């Protein structure tokens, strides 16, 4: 069975960037026999600074994601931050993602589950893999039919994340679908003077290690030029490097 692969820019910056990424994902799908799911956020409500770029908002953002979906025949994943956004986002998205910081927000989880979409819950930086049983149960008991859990590292000190890969088999005891977020896990939160830093050179190793621990999917944030990205640039992969990284774990 092919792994679940999620890829795309952190936040919607422009239609031009969305299409640039979508074209490459469509090419890789055909080349590698995959069905890469396109990811981008219409709003990044959890940025470090009030001055940080957040995206175009839900109305315009969903229009742009809908265009990508129709034009490039890609499934769409986007995250939601408030319960009221679930129903609107579900009109376009095939997968609704719960951000790590919000994975214990009951109303958000219940609203997402009620849409009938696949729900991807990112494990909080302050929880263990075993703790994710409770967010999973909230979503399952609210009607979700397919639930994924995503590992993205834990906070052990200032401005850094550490991945305990034992979380992957622990979460596989809860659900058969556990994703490794290979790019957010190399973040250095708050290390960039009001923004999040990171170190993308460790992304391929994160993917390989996660595979060894049984991960059934991989999440990569990619951008044509991460150095100019408006969110998460230091930990995003260059779009041109995605094929090489995917081949290393397939």
Buried (B, 14 or more C-beta within 10 A) or exposed (E): EEBBBBBBBBBBBEBEBBBBBBBBBBEBBEEBEBEBBBBBBBBBBBBBEEEBBBBBEBEEBBEBBBBBBEEBEBBBBBBBBBBEBBEBBBEBBBBBBBBBBBBBBEEBBBBBBBBEBBBBBBBBBEBBBEBBBBBBEBBBEBEBEBBBBBBBBBEEEEEBBEBBBEBBEBBBEBBEBBBBBBBBBBBBBBBBEEBBBBEBEBBBEBBEBBBEBEBBBBBBBBBBEBEEBBBBBBBBBBBEBBBEBBEEBE
